Every structure is written in C-alpha cells, then in structure tokens.
C-alpha cells in the first residue's frame, strides 16, 4: 500500500498507509486524543473522523477544547437535524439555505403557509 505523509499542527510529520482515517491518526497519537476527537481538518477542509485520507496532507484533530471548531461542528449538525425534522413533520416544506454564522445558525424554508408560534412550540 502507498505511504502518505501527514503534517501535524506541531510541525511533526508522520507516515501512514494511504486510506488511514483521522480517527486512526488520533489513536496513533494518543488514546486520550482518540477518545476526545470530534472532527478533523485536512488541508484546511472539515473532515469526518471516518473519512479516509489518501494523499499527503496537513491534518489537525479537533476536540471540544477547540471551541471555534467545536461550535461550528455542533451548529452545522444542529442545522441539519432541524431541517430533517421540519421535512418529516411538514413533508412539502422545501429546505433552502442553512449556514452556520458567528453566533449560531439558521435555516430558511419555503412552504405555502408561514410557521406559527404553535408550530414551533
């Protein structure tokens, strides 16, 4: 199997088989990091812990201590959970846009009738 080089935030590089996941990298670094890992950044892009890394890359493993990364991840996931719930309750609702913003997140929906306070209560 081909070898890749992963550069860590501390400046160290490690060699791994292509296809290694960030979860496996975290476990190789330390058991504690593996248990606390919530996401990764690979070459500046958000990366799921189970997605394979196939080429040389810069990699960072994130924990809840990485407040900015943790907040963005949680907000992103919550936005998708809310969109899914809205579509299950009101199947004719169209999901439009739902980005993470500095102080939270939102979703815009397209539906025939506006939501009421009772709908959201």
LODO-945378 format. One line per 8 residues: their letters; for each residue y, x, z of N, C-alpha, C. Coordinates in Angstrom, 1 decimal. Each point is the difference from the previous one (the first is absolute). Layout:
<sites>
A	Y X Z Y X Z Y X Z | ...
</sites>
This chain:
<sites>
XXXXXXXX	-1.2 0.8 0.0 1.2 -0.8 0.0 1.2 0.9 0.0 | 1.1 -0.5 -0.7 1.2 0.8 -0.1 0.7 0.1 1.4 | 0.7 1.1 0.2 0.7 0.2 1.2 1.5 -0.4 -0.2 | 0.7 -0.5 1.0 1.4 -0.3 -0.1 0.6 0.7 1.2 | 1.3 0.2 -0.1 0.8 0.6 1.1 1.0 -1.0 0.5 | -0.1 -0.3 1.3 1.0 -1.0 0.6 0.9 0.8 0.9 | 1.3 -0.2 -0.2 1.0 0.6 0.8 0.5 -0.9 1.1 | 0.0 0.5 1.2 0.3 -0.8 1.2 1.5 0.2 0.3
XXXXXXXX	0.6 -1.0 0.8 1.4 0.1 0.4 0.3 1.3 0.7 | -0.9 0.6 0.7 0.3 1.2 0.8 0.0 1.3 -0.9 | -0.3 -0.2 -1.3 0.0 1.1 -0.9 -1.3 0.6 -0.3 | -1.0 -0.4 0.8 -1.4 0.5 -0.3 -0.6 -0.8 -1.2 | -1.0 0.6 -0.6 -0.7 -0.6 -1.1 -1.5 0.1 0.3 | -0.7 -1.1 -0.4 -1.5 0.0 0.2 -0.6 -0.4 -1.3 | -1.2 0.6 -0.2 -0.8 -0.4 -1.2 -1.1 -1.0 0.4 | -0.1 -1.0 -0.9 -1.0 -1.0 0.1 -0.6 -0.4 -1.3
XXXXXXXX	-1.2 -0.7 0.0 -0.5 -0.5 -1.2 0.9 -1.1 -0.5 | 0.2 -0.1 -1.3 0.7 -1.0 -0.6 -0.6 -1.4 0.4 | 0.9 -0.9 0.2 -0.5 -1.4 0.4 0.0 -0.2 1.5 | 0.4 1.0 0.8 0.1 -0.1 1.4 1.1 -1.1 0.4 | -0.2 -0.7 1.0 0.9 -1.0 0.4 0.9 0.5 1.1 | 1.2 -0.5 0.2 0.9 0.4 1.1 -0.7 -0.2 1.3 | -0.8 -1.0 0.2 -0.7 -0.2 1.2 -0.9 1.2 0.3 | -0.7 0.5 -1.0 -0.9 1.2 0.2 0.9 1.2 0.3
XXXXXXXX	1.1 0.1 -0.7 0.9 1.2 0.3 0.4 -0.1 1.5 | 0.4 -1.2 0.4 0.5 -0.1 1.4 -1.1 0.4 1.0 | -1.3 -0.4 -0.3 -1.1 0.3 0.8 -0.3 1.5 0.0 | 0.3 0.6 -1.1 -0.2 1.5 -0.1 1.0 0.7 0.9 | 1.2 -0.5 0.0 1.1 0.6 0.8 -0.3 -0.2 1.5 | -0.2 -1.2 0.4 -0.4 -0.2 1.4 -0.5 -1.5 0.2 | -0.9 -0.1 0.9 -0.6 -1.3 0.4 1.2 -1.0 0.4 | 0.9 0.6 0.8 1.1 -0.8 0.5 0.9 -0.6 -1.1
XXXXXXXX	0.3 0.9 -1.0 0.8 -0.5 -1.2 -0.8 -1.0 -0.7 | -1.3 0.1 -0.2 -0.8 -0.9 -0.7 0.1 -1.4 0.6 | -0.1 0.0 1.3 0.1 -1.3 0.8 1.3 -0.7 -0.1 | 1.1 0.8 -0.1 1.3 -0.5 0.1 0.6 -0.3 -1.4 | -0.6 0.5 -1.1 0.5 -0.1 -1.3 0.2 -1.4 -0.5 | 1.1 -0.4 -0.6 0.2 -1.3 -0.5 0.3 0.0 -1.5 | 0.4 1.1 -0.5 0.3 0.1 -1.5 0.2 1.4 -0.3 | 0.3 0.2 -1.3 0.2 1.4 -0.5 1.1 -0.1 -1.1
XXXXXXXX	0.6 1.2 -0.2 0.9 0.2 -1.2 -0.6 1.1 -0.8 | -0.3 -0.3 -1.3 -0.5 1.0 -0.9 1.0 0.2 -1.1 | 0.5 1.2 -0.1 1.0 0.3 -1.0 1.2 -1.0 0.0 | 0.4 -0.3 1.2 1.2 -0.9 0.2 -0.3 -1.5 -0.1 | -1.3 -0.4 -0.3 -0.3 -1.4 -0.2 -0.8 -0.5 1.2 | 0.2 -1.2 0.4 -0.8 -0.6 1.0 -1.5 0.0 -0.4 | -0.9 0.3 0.9 -1.4 0.2 -0.4 -0.9 -0.6 1.1 | -0.9 -0.9 -0.4 -0.9 -0.5 1.0 -1.0 1.1 0.5
XXXXXXXX	-0.4 -0.1 1.2 -0.9 1.0 0.6 -1.3 0.1 -0.8 | -0.4 -1.0 -0.7 -1.3 0.0 -0.6 0.1 0.3 -1.5 | 1.2 0.2 -0.6 0.1 0.3 -1.4 -0.3 1.5 -0.2 | -0.8 0.3 -1.0 -0.3 1.4 -0.3 1.2 0.8 -0.5 | 0.0 1.2 0.3 1.0 1.0 -0.5 -0.8 0.9 -1.0 | 0.4 0.0 -1.2 -0.8 0.7 -1.1 0.6 1.3 -0.5 | 1.3 0.2 0.4 0.7 1.2 -0.5 0.7 0.7 1.1 | 0.5 1.2 -0.3 0.8 0.8 1.0 1.2 -0.9 0.4
XXXXXXXX	0.3 0.0 1.3 1.1 -0.9 0.4 0.6 0.4 1.3 | 1.2 -0.5 0.3 0.6 0.1 1.3 -0.5 -1.3 0.7 | -0.4 0.1 1.2 -0.6 -1.1 0.8 0.6 0.0 1.4 | 0.3 -1.2 0.5 0.4 -0.2 1.4 -0.8 -1.2 0.5 | -0.5 0.2 1.2 -0.7 -1.1 0.7 0.9 -0.6 1.0 | 0.2 -1.3 0.0 0.9 -0.7 0.9 -0.7 -0.7 1.1 | 0.7 0.0 1.2 -0.5 -0.8 1.1 1.2 -0.9 0.4 | -0.3 -0.8 1.1 1.1 -0.9 0.5 1.2 0.8 0.5
XXXXXXXX	-0.2 1.3 0.3 1.1 0.8 0.5 1.0 0.3 -1.1 | -0.4 -0.1 -1.3 0.9 0.1 -1.1 0.7 -1.3 -0.2 | 1.0 -0.3 0.8 0.6 -1.3 0.1 0.4 -0.6 -1.4 | 0.7 0.8 -0.8 0.4 -0.5 -1.3 -1.1 -0.4 -0.9 | -1.0 0.8 -0.1 -1.2 -0.3 -0.8 -0.8 -1.1 0.6 | -0.2 -0.1 1.3 -0.7 -1.1 0.6 0.7 -1.3 -0.2 | 1.3 0.0 0.2 0.8 -1.3 -0.2 -0.1 -0.5 -1.4 | 0.1 0.9 -1.0 -0.1 -0.4 -1.4 -1.4 -0.5 -0.3
XXXXXXXX	-1.0 0.6 0.5 -1.4 -0.4 -0.3 -0.2 -1.4 0.6 | 0.4 -0.2 1.3 -0.2 -1.2 0.7 0.8 -1.1 -0.7 | 1.2 0.2 -0.3 0.8 -1.0 -0.7 -0.5 -0.3 -1.4 | -0.5 0.9 -0.7 -0.6 -0.2 -1.3 -1.2 -0.9 0.1 | -0.9 0.3 0.9 -1.2 -0.8 0.2 0.4 -1.4 0.5 | 0.9 -0.1 0.9 0.4 -1.4 0.5 0.6 -0.8 -1.1 | 0.7 0.6 -0.9 0.6 -0.8 -1.2 -1.1 -0.5 -0.8 | -1.1 0.8 -0.3 -1.1 -0.5 -0.8 -0.8 -1.0 0.7
XXXXXXXX	-0.2 0.1 1.3 -0.7 -1.0 0.8 0.7 -1.3 0.0 | 1.4 0.0 0.1 0.7 -1.2 0.0 -0.1 -0.7 -1.4 | 0.2 0.8 -1.0 -0.1 -0.5 -1.4 -1.4 -0.7 -0.2 | -1.0 0.6 0.4 -1.4 -0.5 -0.1 -0.1 -1.3 0.8 | 0.5 -0.1 1.2 0.0 -1.2 0.8 0.8 -1.1 -0.7 | 1.1 0.3 -0.5 0.9 -1.0 -0.7 -0.8 -0.6 -1.2 | -0.6 0.9 -0.7 -0.8 -0.5 -1.2 -1.2 -0.8 0.4 | -0.6 0.3 1.1 -1.2 -0.8 0.4 0.5 -1.4 0.5
XXXXXXXX	1.1 -0.1 0.7 0.5 -1.2 0.5 0.6 -0.9 -1.1 | 0.8 0.7 -0.8 0.7 -0.7 -1.1 -0.4 0.7 -1.3 | -1.1 -0.4 -0.6 -0.6 0.7 -1.2 0.9 0.1 -1.2 | 0.9 -1.0 -0.1 0.9 0.0 -1.2 1.2 0.9 0.1 | 0.1 0.7 1.2 1.1 0.9 0.2 -0.2 1.3 -0.7 | 1.1 0.4 -0.7 -0.1 1.3 -0.7 0.7 1.1 0.8 | -0.7 1.1 0.1 0.5 1.1 0.7 0.9 0.8 -1.0 | 1.2 0.3 0.4 0.9 0.8 -0.9 0.1 1.4 0.5
XXXXXXXX	0.9 0.3 0.9 0.2 1.4 0.4 0.0 0.0 1.6 | -0.5 1.1 0.5 -0.1 0.2 1.4 0.0 1.4 0.5 | 1.1 0.7 -0.1 0.1 1.4 0.4 0.2 0.2 1.5 | -0.3 1.2 0.4 0.3 0.5 1.4 1.5 0.4 -0.1 | 0.7 -0.3 1.0 1.4 0.4 0.1 0.2 0.8 1.3 | 1.2 0.6 0.2 0.2 0.8 1.1 -0.3 -0.6 1.4 | 0.3 -1.3 0.1 -0.1 -0.6 1.3 -1.1 -1.1 0.0 | -0.9 0.0 -0.9 -1.1 -1.0 -0.1 -0.6 -0.1 -1.4
XXXXXXXX	-0.2 -1.3 -0.4 -0.6 -0.3 -1.3 0.3 -1.4 -0.3 | -0.2 -0.4 -1.2 0.2 -1.4 -0.4 -0.8 -0.3 -1.3 | -0.2 -1.3 -0.2 -0.6 -0.4 -1.3 0.8 -1.2 -0.5 | 0.2 0.0 -1.3 0.6 -1.1 -0.7 -1.2 -0.8 -0.6 | 0.1 -1.3 0.1 -1.0 -0.9 -0.5 0.6 -1.0 -1.0 | -0.7 -0.4 -1.0 0.4 -1.0 -0.9 -0.9 -1.2 0.2 | 0.6 -1.1 0.5 -0.7 -1.3 0.1 0.9 -1.2 -0.2 | -0.6 -1.1 -0.4 0.8 -1.2 -0.4 0.9 -0.4 1.2
XXXXXXXX	-0.5 -0.1 1.2 0.7 -0.4 1.1 0.3 1.2 0.9 | 1.2 0.0 0.6 0.3 1.2 0.9 -0.8 -0.2 1.3 | -0.2 1.2 0.6 -0.7 -0.1 1.3 0.9 -0.6 1.0 | -0.6 -0.7 1.0 0.8 -0.7 1.1 -0.4 0.7 1.3 | 0.9 -0.1 1.0 -0.4 0.5 1.3 -1.3 -0.4 0.5 | -0.4 -1.3 -0.3 -1.3 -0.5 0.4 -1.2 0.8 -0.7 | 0.3 0.4 -1.3 -1.0 0.7 -0.7 -0.3 1.4 0.6 | 1.0 0.5 0.6 0.0 1.4 0.5 -0.3 0.0 1.5
X	-0.1 -1.1 0.6 -0.2 -0.1 1.5 -1.3 0.0 0.4
</sites>
